[in-house]
Amino acid sequence: MRTPQGFLRVPAYVTRAGVLEYKRADGTTVRELRHPDEVFRPASLESLSAAPLTDLHPKEMISPKNVRSLRVGHVGEAVRQDGHRVAATVTIEDEQIIALVERGERREISCGYACAIDATPGVWDGEHYDAVQRDIVYNHAALGPRNWGRAGSEVALRLDSGDAMTRPPMVRRPSGGMTGQRTCREVTRRWIT
């Protein structure tokens, strides 16, 4: 739907609970649980409300210093749980990004955020995990092409019934390590001992 200003307003699933894979610098993979209690924690959801929207992930987290050059829109203020996903309306304000969305070149969403890592392994919903993400604080949501987001194709703009949310194999990117500041494609992490 177009706003009176010409912006594109679209319902979306912006993130989800579940087990996600992260690649370490040494090539090994760690599986981290984003437990519903953490994903749907009110403080976490509040940090996603009205968050900046970017085209792909920027090399740094969004701040007042760089928001003007990186933001292409925003997540709406009404962020809510919808099953195992977080639903919101996304407003895309940048003309070039609106064109990419309309051509189908931008669909999936991936959030940039900081969290603490609890290195306690276990099994959740039949899936093994190596650690749990806690205290999730969102910085931004990023738009990307199909088969791009770590959370799978169901975390995406909800444009029409032709864009059925299926779950292809996850696409992983190298992370550069498990601690400290990383590219926004990855989360910023600190280990809980």
C-alpha positions as CSV (number, residue, x, y, z in Angstrom):
1,M,0.0,0.0,0.0
2,R,1.3,3.5,-0.8
3,T,1.1,6.3,1.7
4,P,-0.1,9.8,0.7
5,Q,3.7,10.7,0.5
6,G,4.3,7.8,-1.9
7,F,6.1,5.6,0.5
8,L,5.5,1.8,0.5
9,R,3.9,0.4,3.6
10,V,4.0,-3.4,3.8
11,P,3.1,-6.0,6.5
12,A,6.0,-8.2,7.4
13,Y,7.5,-10.8,9.7
14,V,10.6,-9.1,10.9
15,T,12.2,-11.9,13.0
16,R,11.3,-15.2,14.6
17,A,12.0,-17.6,17.5
18,G,13.9,-20.8,16.9
19,V,17.4,-22.2,16.4
20,L,19.6,-20.3,14.0
21,E,23.1,-21.2,12.7
22,Y,26.1,-18.9,13.0
23,K,29.5,-19.6,11.4
24,R,32.7,-19.0,13.4
25,A,35.9,-17.6,12.0
26,D,37.4,-21.1,12.1
27,G,34.7,-22.5,9.8
28,T,32.8,-24.3,12.5
29,T,29.1,-23.6,13.0
30,V,27.3,-22.9,16.3
31,R,23.5,-23.3,16.6
32,E,21.9,-20.7,18.8
33,L,18.4,-20.7,20.3
34,R,16.3,-17.6,20.1
35,H,13.8,-18.7,22.7
36,P,10.3,-17.3,22.6
37,D,10.7,-15.9,26.1
38,E,13.7,-13.8,24.8
39,V,12.3,-12.9,21.4
40,F,8.9,-11.8,22.7
41,R,10.3,-10.2,25.9
42,P,8.6,-6.7,26.1
43,A,11.9,-4.8,26.3
44,S,13.2,-6.7,23.2
45,L,10.1,-6.0,21.2
46,E,10.1,-2.3,22.3
47,S,13.7,-2.0,20.9
48,L,12.4,-3.1,17.5
49,S,9.5,-0.6,17.5
50,A,10.2,2.2,15.0
51,A,13.7,0.8,14.3
52,P,15.5,2.1,11.2
53,L,15.1,0.0,8.0
54,T,18.3,-0.5,5.9
55,D,19.0,-1.9,2.5
56,L,21.1,-5.0,3.3
57,H,23.1,-4.8,6.5
58,P,25.4,-1.8,7.0
59,K,29.0,-2.3,8.1
60,E,28.2,-0.6,11.4
61,M,25.2,-0.3,13.7
62,I,22.8,2.6,13.1
63,S,23.3,5.7,15.2
64,P,22.6,9.4,15.0
65,K,25.9,9.8,13.2
66,N,25.0,7.6,10.2
67,V,21.2,7.2,10.2
68,R,20.8,9.8,7.4
69,S,23.0,7.9,5.0
70,L,21.8,4.4,5.9
71,R,18.1,4.4,6.7
72,V,15.7,3.7,3.8
73,G,12.6,3.4,6.0
74,H,11.4,2.2,9.4
75,V,9.7,-0.6,11.2
76,G,6.3,0.5,12.6
77,E,5.6,1.1,16.2
78,A,3.1,-1.8,16.6
79,V,5.4,-4.8,16.9
80,R,3.7,-8.0,18.1
81,Q,4.0,-11.7,18.4
82,D,2.3,-13.7,15.7
83,G,2.9,-17.4,16.5
84,H,6.7,-18.0,16.5
85,R,7.3,-14.8,14.5
86,V,7.4,-11.1,15.2
87,A,5.0,-9.1,13.0
88,A,5.1,-5.4,12.2
89,T,4.4,-3.0,9.3
90,V,7.4,-1.8,7.5
91,T,7.5,1.5,5.7
92,I,10.0,1.8,2.8
93,E,10.7,5.5,2.0
94,D,13.6,5.4,-0.5
95,E,12.6,5.5,-4.1
96,Q,15.3,3.0,-5.3
97,I,14.5,0.5,-2.6
98,I,10.7,0.8,-3.4
99,A,11.6,-0.1,-7.0
100,L,13.7,-3.1,-5.8
101,V,10.8,-4.4,-3.7
102,E,8.3,-3.9,-6.5
103,R,10.6,-5.9,-8.9
104,G,11.0,-8.7,-6.3
105,E,14.6,-8.0,-5.6
106,R,14.1,-7.2,-1.9
107,R,11.9,-9.5,0.1
108,E,13.6,-11.0,3.2
109,I,14.3,-9.2,6.5
110,S,17.2,-9.7,8.8
111,C,17.7,-7.8,12.0
112,G,20.9,-6.2,13.4
113,Y,21.0,-6.5,17.1
114,A,23.1,-7.1,20.2
115,C,22.6,-9.9,22.7
116,A,24.2,-11.9,25.4
117,I,25.2,-15.5,24.8
118,D,24.4,-18.2,27.4
119,A,26.6,-21.1,26.4
120,T,24.3,-23.7,27.8
121,P,23.4,-26.4,25.1
122,G,20.1,-28.2,24.9
123,V,17.3,-29.3,22.6
124,W,14.3,-27.1,21.8
125,D,11.4,-28.2,19.6
126,G,13.4,-31.2,18.5
127,E,16.4,-29.1,17.4
128,H,19.8,-29.3,19.1
129,Y,21.4,-25.9,20.1
130,D,24.8,-25.0,21.5
131,A,23.9,-21.7,23.2
132,V,20.9,-19.3,23.9
133,Q,20.6,-15.7,22.9
134,R,19.5,-13.5,25.8
135,D,18.8,-9.8,26.4
136,I,18.2,-9.1,22.7
137,V,18.3,-5.4,21.8
138,Y,17.6,-4.5,18.2
139,N,19.4,-1.8,16.3
140,H,17.8,-2.1,12.8
141,A,16.0,-4.3,10.3
142,A,17.6,-4.9,6.9
143,L,15.9,-5.7,3.6
144,G,17.6,-8.3,1.3
145,P,16.9,-10.6,-1.6
146,R,15.3,-14.0,-1.5
147,N,17.3,-16.8,0.3
148,W,19.4,-14.1,2.1
149,G,18.2,-13.9,5.7
150,R,19.5,-16.3,8.4
151,A,15.9,-16.7,9.7
152,G,14.6,-18.1,6.4
153,S,12.2,-16.9,3.8
154,E,9.3,-16.7,6.2
155,V,10.9,-13.6,7.8
156,A,10.0,-11.3,4.9
157,L,7.7,-8.7,3.5
158,R,4.2,-10.2,3.1
159,L,3.2,-8.8,-0.3
160,D,0.7,-11.2,-1.7
161,S,-0.3,-14.9,-1.8
162,G,2.3,-15.5,-4.6
163,D,5.0,-14.9,-2.0
164,A,4.2,-18.0,0.0
165,M,6.5,-18.4,3.0
166,T,8.4,-21.6,2.6
167,R,11.6,-22.6,4.4
168,P,14.6,-23.2,2.0
169,P,18.0,-24.3,3.3
170,M,19.5,-21.5,5.4
171,V,22.2,-19.3,3.7
172,R,25.1,-18.7,6.0
173,R,27.8,-16.0,5.9
174,P,31.2,-16.0,7.5
175,S,31.1,-14.2,10.8
176,G,34.6,-13.3,11.8
177,G,34.4,-14.8,15.3
178,M,32.0,-15.3,18.1
179,T,32.8,-12.4,20.4
180,G,33.0,-8.6,20.1
181,Q,31.6,-6.2,17.5
182,R,31.0,-7.9,14.1
183,T,29.5,-6.7,10.9
184,C,25.8,-6.1,11.3
185,R,25.1,-9.2,9.3
186,E,26.0,-10.9,12.5
187,V,24.9,-10.1,16.0
188,T,27.1,-8.4,18.6
189,R,27.6,-10.9,21.4
190,R,28.9,-11.2,24.9
191,W,29.3,-14.6,26.6
192,I,27.5,-15.3,29.8
193,T,29.5,-17.6,32.1
